[in-house]
Amino acid sequence: MKIKNPRTGQYYYEIFPPTFEELKDKTNFMRESQEVWKELGIEHRIKALQAWKEVVNEHKEELIDALCMDTGRKWETILEVDLVASSIERWSNISRDFFSIIERKTSSIPFLEIEQGYEPYSLVGVISPWNFPLLLSLIDTIPALLAGCAVIVKPSEITPRFIEVLQKTINHIPDLLGILNYVEGGGETGADLCKLTDIVCFTGSTETGKKVYQAACDNFIPIFLELGGKDAVIVTETADIERATSAILWGSVANAGQSCLSIERIYVHRNVYHQFLSRLVGKANLLQLAYPTMDSGQIGPIISEKQVAIIDNQLDDAFKKGAVLKAGSKKCEELDGGFYCKATILTNVTHDMKLMNEETFGPILPVMIYNTTEQAIDFANNTQYGLSGAVFADTEEEAMKIARKLKCGAVSINDAALTAVMHEGEKNSFKMSGIGGTRMGPSALKRFMKQKAYLINSQKVNDPWWFG
Amino acid sequence: MKIKNPRTGQYYYEIFPPTFEELKDKTNFMRESQEVWKELGIEHRIKALQAWKEVVNEHKEELIDALCMDTGRKWETILEVDLVASSIERWSNISRDFFSIIERKTSSIPFLEIEQGYEPYSLVGVISPWNFPLLLSLIDTIPALLAGCAVIVKPSEITPRFIEVLQKTINHIPDLLGILNYVEGGGETGADLCKLTDIVCFTGSTETGKKVYQAACDNFIPIFLELGGKDAVIVTETADIERATSAILWGSVANAGQSCLSIERIYVHRNVYHQFLSRLVGKANLLQLAYPTMDSGQIGPIISEKQVAIIDNQLDDAFKKGAVLKAGSKKCEELDGGFYCKATILTNVTHDMKLMNEETFGPILPVMIYNTTEQAIDFANNTQYGLSGAVFADTEEEAMKIARKLKCGAVSINDAALTAVMHEGEKNSFKMSGIGGTRMGPSALKRFMKQKAYLINSQKVNDPWWFG
């Protein structure tokens, strides 16, 4: 399987997906190893992950190099690698707290007591996407490992260069042998994983997510799907326009918009529309493409060629239907074989444009006027997706009133895309944006354990509900 | 659709399933009503359910009569009706506690705070079975209503007579208009429900559960499945045999074994086997069929004719393979058109018998000897199911050591089938016994709400992670 470089469009990497039989042997071994891992206890598992953290840190430069080649970008990559350590720290603390509590309680019936138990799933499958190859391969993996599961991860075949480096760091930790494995492969390997694991966490497109749901259904296992988004922001007439434009630009353009929680629709109150637009255009025009070098600017290449076609198609459709370009360009530009897209602002957009309905995954900011709060809420909710959203208003109270009516899992208040930096809030994905329990906040840990209740009769004589 | 009476085998009731269009109109109306119900707040919803409880109580005799005709049994029916009130009480308290806490916390980043929100699913579909027609139609319905959802319930077409009476009680409560509806119908209506609701709770066979999972997958909605079981009990050589035999007999024979958490496999240590068997047979022989009248004994009819065939087939298979009858009878007996099965004890059973692998759903007690604790645990775990189990030993500590190794969601300690009377423990169904979050304990309420995180930036100046 040959892999392209997003900055050159050239094939110069190859991956060798395992056969089903190879994968089966691997997962069988992992299931056996997990029996030991589970019994080691939480403190031992935390120590193993801390040791791994150190080794990852020692290989930081190598990992960054591989990820830079995978994605063609730099500052987001450094951020990704830096987040490994804090993620291990955070989940270690959550897990320690969780396992320190033995819940024992009396019931409403005399002599009957309950002890709450937890049994980790044996083998978790993680199928992760190309937009944040490292970060999103770990977001479910770390809590699953701490819960006591073994985890097999298949990152996207579009960004596989970091796998070898990361697997090398894992191999340094004897405790993780057979417990954590990264495998190379495409859709077929992903489908195989769904047949060989006890639970699957998938992050990616809604289209593929539906296939993964079907695979889980066929294998009769539970699933967690984190899929597409079409996040909206509402800017009221009382909003701080300086603040709103800076945050929204960041929320739309970071990682060249290649983020599920990227702002993709902007609704602005009529009274502040011109002021908002002029500041947004001014700030957008200051941003540069990260070309010719990765340090040349803020906006890296579009990583997947398939995505370039989607963005161009959506832009083309929008201009045909009357959209007006205020900043950026009419389509992605090819530079030395890589594809780039400037921070692109459109007005005169309507809800019959693909750009306002389908996930774009690019640094495109369509701006639309609204007249009443009710209208803004209707606009924001009029989508098949429900990942997250944002509201800007003078006071938190005013913003929260609107936020409570938004049909999505997380709303940033006077900021944009805060889910990227705050991991404590528990959220579900609404509508077509996903299925399954929260992947953030303390409850996310429990996804990887079956709850088990010990129901204890401590009475020494016969009980009244038995037959006489 | 014509319905049989389980005591006579005669058709004398008819149900009229709604068309898809009728069901669609109904669910559309329910979705509108739910918008109001959700906003009423928890205290108002509790009051509405308390009012309903009173009306159910006023119609108690009528409800018991209908359920007795549905199931052909009496004492279990009275228990079912009595449990409505306590279930509403319990869930009211849990819900009040839940909604009284507004979770607001600071994050690890200065100026960023989180408020945890919850959004009820609009419309919950409940598809419930015939073995406890009232109880199992309400087990998910009551928490879902309190969470703020509308609920549409389709009980089994085998036991539909109580629906009309219950719907009459619902119609007395104006607040529940369009919020709670019971509909008649078979598999086709169940399939329609999966297309029209936002989440489905199904209780029934693993076979049908797989179909429901597929329907949920097609509609891209989450699901909770509570399916079959093949619960095992382990009786160690230190166990109190009087206590164990009484409890196990109850756990196997109550409701004529027509319970998912019925004990269906009994593993007894070699040293106490003869003593155990002799006491179990002695007690089993004291039990009577509830024939000719419902008050004649403890064991009512087998409710579903399809189940009669399954039980007879399993018994036949067991005897052909060498099982020995110690109490009860070689097959179900037909009495005045109804089918009954005595408390039936078999020895010389082996793990290649259907009786030891497939769900029986009858008052059949196969008893098998074990030699070591490891062997007993292997025997108990050697099944495709993982609903619950039980352990009897001298001390709780001894029993818990074994219980921790059982691969199932709830283990009764020195008692049997305690899940039937204790609702506080949180449990998942393992393996083919189900998919999805716990239906018992406080967490079960959260199944009916999407979690929503409000991520609040209370800072008054620009933040460092935005573009400059």
Contacts between the chains, C-beta under 8 A, distances in Angstrom:
chain1	res1	chain2	res2	distance
A	90	B	108	7.9
A	105	B	424	6.7
A	107	B	422	5.0
A	107	B	424	5.2
A	108	B	90	7.8
A	108	B	424	7.4
A	109	B	421	6.4
A	109	B	422	6.7
A	112	B	415	7.9
A	112	B	418	6.9
A	112	B	421	7.5
A	112	B	422	5.7
A	114	B	422	6.5
A	114	B	424	5.4
A	114	B	425	4.4
A	115	B	400	7.9
A	116	B	425	6.5
A	116	B	426	6.2
A	117	B	404	7.1
A	119	B	407	7.4
A	119	B	430	7.6
A	210	B	220	6.6
A	213	B	217	5.0
A	213	B	220	6.9
A	214	B	217	5.7
A	216	B	217	7.9
A	217	B	213	5.1
A	217	B	214	5.7
A	217	B	216	7.9
A	217	B	217	4.3
A	220	B	210	6.6
A	220	B	213	6.9
A	220	B	432	6.6
A	220	B	435	7.1
A	221	B	435	7.7
A	222	B	435	5.3
A	222	B	436	6.9
A	242	B	462	7.5
A	243	B	462	6.4
A	246	B	462	5.7
A	246	B	466	4.6
A	246	B	467	6.8
A	247	B	463	7.4
A	247	B	466	5.6
A	249	B	466	7.5
A	249	B	467	6.1
A	250	B	465	6.9
A	250	B	466	4.3
A	250	B	467	5.3
A	253	B	467	7.4
A	283	B	467	7.4
A	287	B	467	6.6
A	298	B	467	6.2
A	396	B	456	6.0
A	396	B	458	6.6
A	400	B	115	7.9
A	400	B	454	6.6
A	400	B	456	8.0
A	403	B	454	5.8
A	404	B	117	7.1
A	407	B	119	7.4
A	408	B	452	7.4
A	409	B	450	6.7
A	409	B	451	7.0
A	409	B	452	5.7
A	409	B	453	6.9
A	410	B	452	6.9
A	410	B	453	4.5
A	410	B	454	7.7
A	410	B	455	6.0
A	411	B	452	7.3
A	411	B	453	7.6
A	411	B	454	5.5
A	411	B	455	6.9
A	412	B	455	4.9
A	412	B	456	8.0
A	412	B	457	7.1
A	413	B	454	6.1
A	413	B	455	6.6
A	413	B	456	4.2
A	413	B	457	6.4
A	414	B	456	7.2
A	414	B	457	4.9
A	414	B	458	7.7
A	415	B	112	7.9
A	415	B	455	7.1
A	415	B	456	7.9
A	415	B	457	3.7
A	415	B	463	6.9
A	418	B	112	6.9
A	418	B	455	3.8
A	418	B	457	6.8
A	419	B	453	7.6
A	419	B	455	6.7
A	421	B	109	6.4
A	421	B	112	7.5
A	421	B	465	6.2
A	422	B	107	5.0
A	422	B	109	6.7
A	422	B	112	5.7
A	422	B	114	6.5
A	422	B	453	7.9
A	422	B	455	5.2
A	424	B	105	6.7
A	424	B	107	5.2
A	424	B	108	7.4
A	424	B	114	5.4
A	425	B	114	4.4
A	425	B	116	6.5
A	425	B	453	2.7
A	425	B	454	7.5
A	425	B	455	5.9
A	426	B	116	6.2
A	426	B	451	4.4
A	426	B	453	6.2
A	427	B	451	5.3
A	427	B	452	6.2
A	427	B	453	4.4
A	428	B	450	4.2
A	428	B	451	5.0
A	428	B	452	7.4
A	430	B	119	7.6
A	430	B	450	6.0
A	432	B	220	6.6
A	435	B	220	7.1
A	435	B	221	7.7
A	435	B	222	5.4
A	436	B	222	6.9
A	437	B	437	7.5
A	438	B	451	5.3
A	440	B	453	7.4
A	441	B	116	8.0
A	441	B	451	7.9
A	441	B	453	7.5
A	443	B	451	7.7
A	450	B	409	6.7
A	450	B	428	4.2
A	450	B	430	5.9
A	451	B	409	7.0
A	451	B	426	4.4
A	451	B	427	5.4
A	451	B	428	5.0
A	451	B	438	5.3
A	451	B	441	7.9
A	451	B	443	7.7
A	452	B	408	7.4
A	452	B	409	5.8
A	452	B	410	6.9
A	452	B	411	7.3
A	452	B	427	6.2
A	452	B	428	7.4
A	453	B	409	6.9
A	453	B	410	4.5
A	453	B	411	7.7
A	453	B	419	7.6
A	453	B	422	7.9
A	453	B	425	2.7
A	453	B	426	6.2
A	453	B	427	4.4
A	453	B	440	7.4
A	453	B	441	7.5
A	454	B	400	6.6
A	454	B	403	5.8
A	454	B	410	7.7
A	454	B	411	5.5
A	454	B	413	6.1
A	454	B	425	7.5
A	455	B	410	6.0
A	455	B	411	7.0
A	455	B	412	4.9
A	455	B	413	6.7
A	455	B	415	7.1
A	455	B	418	3.8
A	455	B	419	6.7
A	455	B	422	5.1
A	455	B	425	5.9
A	456	B	396	6.0
A	456	B	400	8.0
A	456	B	412	8.0
A	456	B	413	4.2
A	456	B	414	7.3
A	456	B	415	7.9
A	457	B	412	7.1
A	457	B	413	6.4
A	457	B	414	4.9
A	457	B	415	3.7
A	457	B	418	6.8
A	458	B	396	6.6
A	458	B	414	7.7
A	462	B	242	7.5
A	462	B	243	6.4
A	462	B	246	5.7
A	463	B	247	7.4
A	463	B	415	6.9
A	465	B	250	7.0
A	465	B	421	6.2
A	466	B	246	4.6
A	466	B	247	5.6
A	466	B	249	7.5
A	466	B	250	4.2
A	467	B	246	6.9
A	467	B	249	6.1
A	467	B	250	5.3
A	467	B	253	7.4
A	467	B	283	7.4
A	467	B	287	6.6
A	467	B	298	6.2
